[in-house]
Amino acid sequence: MPRRPLLDPMDRLSELLFGLIMVLTFTGTISAADSGRETVRTMLFAALGCNLAWGIVDGVMYLMACMAERGRRFALVRRVQAAADAAAGRRALAEGLPEELGALLGDAELEAIRSRVFALPSPASPGRLGRDAWLEALAVFAWVVVATLPVVAPFVFVRPAMTALRVSNAVALVMLFGTGFALGRLSGRHPGAVGLATLLLGLVLVALTIALGG
């Protein structure tokens, strides 16, 4: 059986979009008039440092979300197993399931699931995070950082600085649209419309971040 990806496509695209917006808050502050080498060098270190820091923060937040989810599942199992009778167990199970899923399950399906949960060994604690959770957090960090590289690469390989700035901006626009296009396909919406909306939203968020001093 093939191993599932560390992150699902929606998570990967979301992290890529987040990292892209972060790096654009730095490249967006450089103007063609003052894009000297020292300004570019300062921007490169600032953009890389910012995305490294936010990659770490995002990875830690992912681990915290995993811990919260493990705790929620632990509490649900304990409630189902401690229910006074089968009917109470089914109610506890239905309340703990996502609303959309719970609405699709009748008493027979809920009872089948409750019976299996009831037969499980009673957990003493939520347990520790497994290896997959740590690898997934590392993948979150990597996707935020990866978004930095195509946008800052022109400042390393292209001369002069003004040309590099224009190439960087073009790469960022293409990445914004492409990420939105992929999000549209995954969500079942019109890819082109979502791509354009993501492009415009990204530019607005970058402009607000810069205006507010971020």
Backbone as JSON, one array per atom type, in Angstrom:
{
  "sequence": "MPRRPLLDPMDRLSELLFGLIMVLTFTGTISAADSGRETVRTMLFAALGCNLAWGIVDGVMYLMACMAERGRRFALVRRVQAAADAAAGRRALAEGLPEELGALLGDAELEAIRSRVFALPSPASPGRLGRDAWLEALAVFAWVVVATLPVVAPFVFVRPAMTALRVSNAVALVMLFGTGFALGRLSGRHPGAVGLATLLLGLVLVALTIALGG",
  "N": [[0.85, -1.2, 0.0], [0.7, 2.18, -0.96], [2.47, 4.86, 0.63], [0.88, 7.53, 2.24], [0.95, 11.05, 1.36], [2.85, 13.43, 3.3], [1.58, 15.87, 3.82], [-1.68, 16.93, 2.89], [-2.83, 17.98, -0.42], [-4.22, 20.47, -0.19], [-3.3, 21.53, 2.23], [-0.58, 21.84, 1.61], [-0.67, 23.75, -0.46], [-1.82, 25.87, 0.93], [0.16, 26.48, 2.84], [2.22, 27.19, 1.11], [1.11, 29.47, -0.09], [0.9, 31.13, 2.16], [3.64, 31.44, 2.87], [4.51, 32.71, 0.56], [3.13, 35.17, 0.58], [4.28, 36.25, 2.87], [7.02, 36.64, 2.11], [6.64, 38.44, 0.07], [5.98, 40.75, 1.4], [8.4, 41.84, 1.93], [9.88, 42.04, -0.51], [8.11, 43.69, -1.79], [8.54, 46.19, -0.72], [10.72, 47.26, -1.91], [11.82, 49.6, -4.18], [12.25, 50.47, -7.65], [13.88, 52.66, -7.83], [15.57, 52.74, -5.59], [16.9, 50.33, -5.54], [19.56, 49.29, -4.85], [22.62, 47.32, -4.44], [23.2, 46.93, -1.72], [20.73, 47.38, -0.51], [19.28, 45.29, -1.67], [20.69, 43.08, -0.65], [20.19, 43.36, 2.09], [17.41, 42.99, 2.03], [17.24, 40.33, 1.14], [18.33, 38.81, 3.28], [16.51, 39.57, 5.27], [14.04, 38.65, 4.26], [14.49, 35.86, 4.02], [15.09, 35.27, 6.7], [12.69, 36.0, 7.97], [10.81, 34.2, 6.83], [11.92, 31.79, 7.64], [11.6, 32.04, 10.41], [8.77, 32.23, 10.6], [8.13, 29.83, 9.46], [9.01, 28.06, 11.42], [7.31, 28.83, 13.53], [4.82, 28.19, 12.37], [5.1, 25.45, 12.05], [5.27, 24.63, 14.75], [2.74, 25.43, 15.63], [1.23, 23.67, 14.12], [1.91, 21.22, 15.33], [0.77, 21.68, 17.84], [-1.91, 21.78, 17.11], [-2.22, 19.13, 16.3], [-1.87, 17.86, 18.78], [-4.1, 18.83, 20.12], [-6.14, 17.66, 18.6], [-5.65, 14.93, 19.06], [-6.23, 14.89, 21.78], [-8.96, 15.54, 21.67], [-10.01, 13.29, 20.36], [-9.35, 11.33, 22.23], [-10.91, 12.14, 24.42], [-13.44, 11.74, 23.31], [-13.54, 8.94, 22.91], [-13.41, 8.12, 25.59], [-15.82, 9.2, 26.55], [-17.73, 7.77, 25.07], [-17.2, 5.14, 25.9], [-17.77, 5.36, 28.59], [-20.45, 5.81, 28.7], [-23.82, 5.49, 29.9], [-25.57, 3.66, 28.7], [-26.21, 1.95, 25.54], [-27.65, 3.71, 23.89], [-27.02, 6.21, 24.96], [-24.32, 6.16, 24.44], [-24.32, 6.22, 21.64], [-25.37, 8.76, 21.23], [-23.34, 10.35, 22.35], [-21.29, 9.73, 20.59], [-22.33, 10.67, 18.14], [-22.44, 13.41, 18.71], [-19.75, 13.97, 18.89], [-18.74, 13.61, 16.35], [-17.97, 15.16, 13.14], [-20.38, 17.56, 12.04], [-21.51, 17.3, 9.46], [-20.93, 14.64, 8.82], [-22.11, 13.24, 10.95], [-24.8, 13.72, 10.42], [-25.3, 12.06, 8.31], [-25.29, 9.49, 9.23], [-27.19, 6.82, 10.44], [-28.97, 5.24, 13.21], [-28.18, 2.54, 13.11], [-25.67, 2.57, 11.82], [-24.26, 4.24, 13.59], [-24.37, 2.65, 15.89], [-22.85, 0.45, 15.12], [-20.32, 1.64, 14.92], [-20.08, 2.58, 17.55], [-20.0, 0.18, 18.97], [-17.56, -0.88, 18.19], [-15.82, 1.08, 19.16], [-16.36, 0.87, 21.87], [-15.31, -1.61, 22.38], [-12.63, -1.23, 22.28], [-9.44, -1.09, 24.0], [-9.43, 0.73, 27.03], [-8.18, 3.95, 26.87], [-5.45, 5.35, 28.69], [-4.41, 7.87, 28.51], [-4.08, 10.66, 26.19], [-1.75, 10.12, 24.8], [1.52, 10.29, 23.2], [2.71, 12.44, 20.54], [3.11, 11.02, 17.34], [5.66, 9.79, 15.03], [4.9, 10.57, 12.44], [3.48, 12.97, 12.83], [5.49, 14.76, 13.62], [7.08, 14.73, 11.32], [5.25, 15.81, 9.52], [4.96, 18.38, 10.59], [7.53, 19.3, 10.08], [7.38, 19.31, 7.31], [5.48, 21.33, 6.94], [7.0, 23.54, 7.82], [8.98, 23.45, 5.81], [7.52, 24.01, 3.44], [6.71, 26.65, 3.84], [9.18, 27.94, 3.82], [10.14, 27.22, 1.28], [8.58, 28.75, -0.41], [9.86, 31.17, -0.39], [12.12, 30.99, -2.02], [11.86, 31.02, -5.01], [11.09, 33.68, -5.37], [13.1, 35.32, -4.32], [15.28, 34.44, -5.71], [15.83, 35.73, -8.26], [17.2, 38.06, -7.43], [19.65, 37.1, -6.79], [20.7, 35.9, -9.07], [20.24, 37.54, -11.27], [21.26, 40.43, -13.02], [20.98, 43.91, -13.86], [20.07, 45.18, -10.52], [17.55, 46.39, -10.75], [16.37, 45.05, -12.89], [16.28, 42.51, -11.77], [14.43, 42.97, -9.75], [12.09, 43.39, -11.21], [11.8, 40.89, -12.46], [11.5, 39.29, -10.2], [9.07, 40.26, -9.18], [7.37, 39.49, -11.27], [7.6, 36.69, -11.11], [6.48, 36.29, -8.59], [3.81, 37.12, -9.02], [2.97, 35.2, -10.88], [3.21, 32.9, -9.3], [1.33, 33.42, -7.28], [-1.06, 33.46, -8.77], [-0.95, 30.84, -9.86], [-1.01, 29.24, -7.53], [-3.55, 29.88, -6.55], [-5.05, 28.95, -8.72], [-4.6, 26.17, -8.56], [-5.75, 25.73, -6.04], [-8.4, 26.3, -6.68], [-9.04, 24.18, -8.42], [-8.83, 22.02, -6.66], [-10.87, 22.59, -4.87], [-13.14, 22.4, -6.37], [-14.07, 24.61, -7.71], [-14.13, 27.31, -10.17], [-11.07, 27.28, -11.68], [-9.58, 29.4, -12.92], [-10.93, 31.72, -12.03], [-10.62, 31.54, -9.26], [-7.85, 31.61, -9.16], [-7.34, 34.23, -10.1], [-8.69, 35.68, -8.1], [-7.17, 34.93, -5.87], [-4.72, 36.03, -6.55], [-5.35, 38.8, -6.54], [-6.23, 39.06, -3.85], [-3.9, 38.33, -2.49], [-2.18, 40.44, -3.22], [-3.54, 42.59, -2.05], [-3.38, 41.88, 0.68], [-0.62, 41.93, 1.06], [-0.12, 44.64, 0.54], [-1.55, 45.81, 2.68], [-0.13, 44.76, 4.85], [2.4, 45.91, 4.48], [1.7, 48.63, 4.66], [0.9, 48.78, 7.31], [3.21, 48.47, 8.6], [4.31, 45.93, 8.75]],
  "CA": [[0.0, 0.0, 0.0], [1.56, 3.35, -1.02], [2.43, 5.74, 1.78], [0.19, 8.79, 1.94], [1.82, 12.22, 1.48], [2.9, 14.01, 4.65], [0.52, 16.88, 3.89], [-2.58, 16.82, 1.74], [-2.57, 19.08, -1.36], [-4.75, 21.74, 0.28], [-2.37, 22.05, 3.24], [0.65, 22.27, 0.95], [-0.93, 25.0, -1.16], [-2.06, 26.92, 1.92], [1.45, 26.87, 3.39], [2.94, 27.87, 0.04], [0.52, 30.8, -0.22], [1.29, 31.88, 3.35], [5.04, 31.82, 2.74], [4.65, 33.65, -0.55], [2.68, 36.48, 1.04], [5.27, 36.75, 3.81], [8.21, 37.14, 1.42], [6.26, 39.6, -0.73], [5.98, 41.95, 2.24], [9.74, 42.41, 1.88], [10.22, 42.45, -1.87], [7.2, 44.76, -2.17], [8.99, 47.48, -0.2], [11.86, 47.73, -2.69], [11.43, 50.33, -5.39], [13.28, 50.47, -8.69], [14.76, 53.81, -7.65], [16.57, 52.54, -4.52], [17.24, 48.91, -5.5], [20.99, 49.08, -4.88], [23.03, 46.0, -3.98], [23.1, 46.83, -0.27], [19.31, 47.22, -0.22], [18.9, 43.94, -2.06], [21.3, 42.16, 0.31], [19.41, 43.46, 3.33], [16.11, 42.38, 1.8], [17.39, 38.88, 1.05], [18.47, 38.27, 4.63], [15.27, 39.8, 6.01], [12.99, 37.75, 3.74], [14.82, 34.49, 4.42], [14.94, 35.16, 8.16], [11.26, 36.06, 8.32], [10.13, 32.96, 6.48], [12.44, 30.75, 8.53], [10.95, 32.2, 11.71], [7.36, 31.88, 10.5], [8.06, 28.39, 9.22], [9.11, 27.41, 12.73], [6.07, 29.11, 14.25], [3.73, 27.43, 11.75], [5.31, 24.05, 12.39], [4.89, 24.43, 16.15], [1.29, 25.51, 15.71], [0.7, 22.41, 13.57], [2.04, 20.21, 16.37], [-0.23, 21.97, 18.86], [-3.21, 21.35, 16.57], [-2.24, 17.67, 16.37], [-2.09, 17.49, 20.17], [-5.5, 19.12, 20.44], [-6.97, 16.66, 17.94], [-5.5, 13.68, 19.81], [-6.99, 15.05, 23.01], [-10.39, 15.48, 21.36], [-10.37, 11.89, 20.09], [-9.25, 10.63, 23.51], [-12.09, 12.47, 25.22], [-14.61, 11.12, 22.69], [-13.51, 7.51, 23.25], [-13.75, 7.96, 27.0], [-17.25, 9.48, 26.73], [-18.5, 6.65, 24.5], [-17.02, 3.96, 26.75], [-18.34, 5.59, 29.92], [-21.89, 6.08, 28.59], [-24.63, 4.61, 30.75], [-26.12, 2.59, 27.88], [-25.87, 2.06, 24.13], [-28.25, 4.93, 23.33], [-26.21, 7.36, 25.39], [-23.06, 6.08, 23.7], [-24.55, 6.69, 20.27], [-25.52, 10.22, 21.28], [-22.0, 10.92, 22.56], [-20.55, 9.56, 19.35], [-22.87, 11.59, 17.14], [-22.04, 14.77, 19.08], [-18.31, 14.13, 18.68], [-18.41, 13.54, 14.93], [-18.29, 16.37, 12.37], [-21.82, 17.69, 11.86], [-21.92, 16.78, 8.16], [-20.85, 13.19, 8.86], [-23.11, 12.75, 11.88], [-26.13, 13.8, 9.81], [-25.45, 10.99, 7.33], [-25.29, 8.18, 9.89], [-28.37, 6.45, 11.21], [-28.7, 4.52, 14.46], [-27.47, 1.29, 12.85], [-24.27, 2.88, 11.58], [-23.68, 4.73, 14.84], [-24.21, 1.53, 16.81], [-21.71, -0.34, 14.67], [-19.1, 2.36, 15.31], [-20.02, 2.6, 19.02], [-19.6, -1.15, 19.45], [-16.12, -1.02, 17.98], [-15.14, 1.97, 20.1], [-16.53, 0.32, 23.21], [-14.47, -2.8, 22.51], [-11.22, -0.84, 22.34], [-8.87, -0.91, 25.34], [-9.65, 2.08, 27.53], [-6.9, 4.66, 26.88], [-5.13, 6.04, 29.94], [-4.07, 9.26, 28.18], [-4.08, 10.86, 24.74], [-0.52, 9.59, 24.22], [2.45, 11.24, 22.59], [2.64, 12.6, 19.09], [3.9, 10.03, 16.63], [6.68, 10.23, 14.08], [4.27, 11.25, 11.3], [3.13, 14.35, 13.2], [6.71, 15.56, 13.57], [7.46, 14.88, 9.92], [4.3, 16.74, 8.9], [5.33, 19.72, 11.04], [8.72, 19.66, 9.31], [6.92, 19.62, 5.95], [4.88, 22.66, 7.02], [8.13, 24.47, 7.85], [9.65, 23.45, 4.51], [6.71, 24.66, 2.42], [6.76, 28.1, 4.05], [10.49, 28.4, 3.39], [10.27, 27.02, -0.17], [7.92, 29.87, -1.1], [10.79, 32.29, -0.47], [13.24, 30.81, -2.94], [11.7, 31.54, -6.38], [10.9, 35.13, -5.39], [14.37, 35.99, -4.04], [16.33, 33.94, -6.61], [16.28, 36.71, -9.26], [18.14, 39.02, -6.86], [20.94, 36.43, -6.71], [21.2, 35.48, -10.38], [19.96, 38.51, -12.34], [21.84, 41.77, -12.93], [21.15, 44.67, -12.63], [19.09, 44.99, -9.46], [16.21, 46.8, -11.2], [15.84, 43.93, -13.68], [15.98, 41.44, -10.81], [13.2, 43.33, -9.07], [10.96, 43.15, -12.12], [11.66, 39.44, -12.62], [10.97, 38.78, -8.93], [7.64, 40.6, -9.11], [6.67, 38.65, -12.23], [7.55, 35.34, -10.54], [5.51, 36.3, -7.48], [2.46, 37.18, -9.59], [2.67, 33.89, -11.46], [3.03, 31.95, -8.2], [0.04, 33.71, -6.65], [-2.14, 32.97, -9.63], [-0.85, 29.39, -9.96], [-1.48, 28.64, -6.29], [-5.0, 30.01, -6.54], [-5.58, 28.06, -9.76], [-4.6, 24.82, -7.99], [-6.77, 25.7, -4.99], [-9.7, 26.24, -7.34], [-9.24, 22.81, -8.92], [-9.05, 21.13, -5.52], [-12.13, 22.92, -4.2], [-14.25, 22.22, -7.28], [-14.51, 25.9, -8.23], [-13.49, 27.68, -11.43], [-9.67, 27.54, -11.35], [-9.13, 30.72, -13.34], [-11.51, 32.74, -11.17], [-9.96, 31.45, -7.95], [-6.49, 32.09, -9.35], [-7.36, 35.69, -10.16], [-9.07, 36.18, -6.78], [-6.02, 34.74, -4.98], [-3.74, 37.03, -6.94], [-5.78, 40.11, -6.03], [-6.23, 39.02, -2.4], [-2.51, 38.35, -2.04], [-1.65, 41.8, -3.38], [-4.17, 43.42, -1.03], [-2.82, 41.54, 1.99], [0.76, 42.45, 1.09], [-0.19, 46.1, 0.66], [-1.97, 46.13, 4.04], [0.96, 44.44, 5.76], [3.42, 46.94, 4.33], [1.15, 49.89, 5.17], [0.83, 48.7, 8.77], [4.56, 48.34, 9.15], [4.69, 44.52, 8.93]],
  "C": [[0.88, 1.25, 0.0], [1.36, 4.25, 0.19], [1.77, 7.06, 1.39], [1.17, 9.95, 2.09], [1.77, 12.78, 2.9], [1.8, 15.05, 4.85], [-0.39, 16.69, 2.69], [-2.4, 18.05, 0.84], [-3.07, 20.43, -0.87], [-3.84, 22.36, 1.33], [-1.09, 22.57, 2.58], [0.45, 23.6, 0.24], [-1.15, 26.15, -0.19], [-0.74, 27.42, 2.51], [2.29, 27.62, 2.36], [2.43, 29.3, -0.12], [0.92, 31.68, 0.96], [2.73, 32.36, 3.24], [5.26, 32.84, 1.65], [4.23, 35.05, -0.13], [3.69, 37.09, 2.0], [6.47, 37.35, 3.09], [7.88, 38.37, 0.58], [6.18, 40.88, 0.1], [7.35, 42.6, 2.28], [10.08, 42.89, 0.48], [9.33, 43.61, -2.33], [7.62, 46.12, -1.68], [10.16, 48.05, -0.98], [11.35, 48.43, -3.94], [12.58, 50.28, -6.39], [14.29, 51.59, -8.47], [15.86, 53.54, -6.63], [17.03, 51.09, -4.42], [18.73, 48.69, -5.71], [21.35, 47.73, -4.29], [22.89, 45.87, -2.47], [21.64, 46.67, 0.16], [18.84, 45.81, -0.54], [19.45, 42.93, -1.07], [20.53, 42.16, 1.62], [18.06, 42.78, 3.19], [16.19, 40.85, 1.77], [17.48, 38.24, 2.43], [17.19, 38.43, 5.44], [14.18, 38.84, 5.58], [13.25, 36.31, 4.16], [14.62, 34.29, 5.91], [13.5, 35.15, 8.59], [10.57, 34.75, 8.01], [10.65, 31.77, 7.27], [11.73, 30.81, 9.88], [9.49, 31.78, 11.65], [7.16, 30.42, 10.15], [8.12, 27.61, 10.52], [7.82, 27.6, 13.52], [4.93, 28.26, 13.69], [3.86, 25.94, 12.05], [4.91, 23.73, 13.82], [3.38, 24.49, 16.33], [0.63, 24.25, 15.15], [0.78, 21.3, 14.61], [1.01, 20.42, 17.48], [-1.62, 21.55, 18.39], [-3.33, 19.83, 16.6], [-2.5, 17.19, 17.8], [-3.54, 17.72, 20.58], [-6.43, 18.09, 19.83], [-6.87, 15.31, 18.64], [-6.28, 13.74, 21.12], [-8.49, 14.97, 22.79], [-10.83, 14.04, 21.12], [-10.33, 11.05, 21.38], [-10.5, 10.87, 24.35], [-13.35, 11.81, 24.64], [-14.67, 9.63, 23.01], [-13.92, 7.29, 24.7], [-15.24, 8.2, 27.25], [-18.09, 8.31, 26.23], [-18.39, 5.43, 25.41], [-17.65, 4.13, 28.13], [-19.84, 5.84, 29.89], [-22.69, 5.04, 29.37], [-25.23, 3.44, 29.97], [-25.77, 2.85, 26.42], [-26.42, 3.34, 23.51], [-27.44, 6.16, 23.7], [-24.87, 7.36, 24.67], [-23.21, 6.57, 22.27], [-24.69, 8.2, 20.23], [-24.15, 10.89, 21.45], [-21.17, 10.84, 21.29], [-21.01, 10.54, 18.29], [-22.46, 13.03, 17.43], [-20.56, 15.02, 18.82], [-17.89, 14.08, 17.23], [-18.66, 14.89, 14.25], [-19.78, 16.39, 12.01], [-22.29, 17.07, 10.54], [-21.92, 15.25, 8.16], [-21.92, 12.61, 9.78], [-24.5, 12.75, 11.29], [-26.37, 12.67, 8.82], [-25.61, 9.61, 7.96], [-26.57, 7.96, 10.67], [-27.97, 5.68, 12.45], [-27.91, 3.24, 14.22], [-25.98, 1.54, 12.62], [-23.58, 3.38, 12.84], [-23.45, 3.59, 15.84], [-23.03, 0.65, 16.42], [-20.39, 0.31, 15.08], [-18.96, 2.35, 16.83], [-19.53, 1.26, 19.57], [-18.09, -1.35, 19.3], [-15.33, -0.14, 18.94], [-15.2, 1.4, 21.51], [-15.6, -0.87, 23.45], [-12.98, -2.47, 22.58], [-10.72, -0.83, 23.78], [-9.04, 0.54, 25.79], [-8.33, 2.83, 27.6], [-6.69, 5.39, 28.2], [-4.85, 7.52, 29.71], [-4.1, 9.43, 26.67], [-2.83, 10.3, 24.06], [0.32, 10.68, 23.57], [2.21, 11.34, 21.08], [3.57, 11.6, 18.42], [4.89, 10.66, 15.66], [6.06, 11.01, 12.92], [3.95, 12.71, 11.61], [4.35, 15.25, 13.14], [7.19, 15.76, 12.14], [6.53, 15.85, 9.19], [4.6, 18.18, 9.32], [6.58, 20.21, 10.31], [8.35, 20.02, 7.88], [6.25, 20.99, 5.9], [5.96, 23.73, 6.99], [8.77, 24.59, 6.46], [8.85, 24.19, 3.45], [6.7, 26.18, 2.59], [8.08, 28.66, 3.55], [10.65, 28.3, 1.88], [9.66, 28.18, -0.95], [8.86, 31.06, -1.27], [11.7, 32.2, -1.68], [13.0, 31.34, -4.35], [11.6, 33.06, -6.44], [12.22, 35.87, -5.15], [15.48, 35.56, -5.0], [16.75, 34.97, -7.66], [17.28, 37.72, -8.72], [19.54, 38.42, -6.73], [21.55, 36.22, -8.1], [21.04, 36.51, -11.49], [20.63, 39.84, -12.03], [21.25, 42.61, -14.06], [20.0, 44.46, -11.65], [17.68, 45.35, -9.92], [15.57, 45.69, -12.04], [15.45, 42.78, -12.77], [14.66, 41.71, -10.09], [11.99, 43.04, -9.95], [10.73, 41.65, -12.33], [11.05, 38.83, -11.36], [9.47, 39.06, -8.82], [6.83, 39.74, -10.07], [6.53, 37.22, -11.71], [6.5, 35.27, -9.44], [4.08, 36.31, -7.99], [2.05, 35.83, -10.18], [2.41, 32.86, -10.36], [1.7, 32.17, -7.49], [-1.11, 33.16, -7.48], [-2.13, 31.45, -9.71], [-1.34, 28.69, -8.71], [-2.99, 28.72, -6.19], [-5.67, 29.1, -7.56], [-5.67, 26.64, -9.22], [-5.62, 24.68, -6.86], [-8.17, 25.59, -5.58], [-10.01, 24.83, -7.84], [-9.54, 21.85, -7.76], [-10.41, 21.35, -4.87], [-13.34, 22.78, -5.11], [-14.81, 23.52, -7.83], [-13.76, 26.21, -9.53], [-12.04, 28.05, -11.16], [-9.19, 28.93, -11.73], [-9.65, 31.82, -12.43], [-10.85, 32.73, -9.79], [-8.52, 31.92, -8.05], [-6.42, 33.6, -9.36], [-7.71, 36.29, -8.8], [-7.91, 36.04, -5.79], [-4.93, 35.76, -5.28], [-4.1, 38.4, -6.35], [-5.76, 40.15, -4.5], [-4.81, 39.07, -1.85], [-1.91, 39.74, -2.13], [-2.24, 42.74, -2.33], [-3.57, 43.15, 0.35], [-1.39, 42.05, 2.13], [0.75, 43.96, 1.29], [-0.59, 46.5, 2.08], [-0.84, 45.88, 5.04], [2.05, 45.49, 5.7], [2.95, 48.26, 4.93], [1.11, 49.93, 6.7], [2.18, 48.47, 9.41], [5.03, 46.92, 9.33], [5.84, 44.1, 8.04]]
}
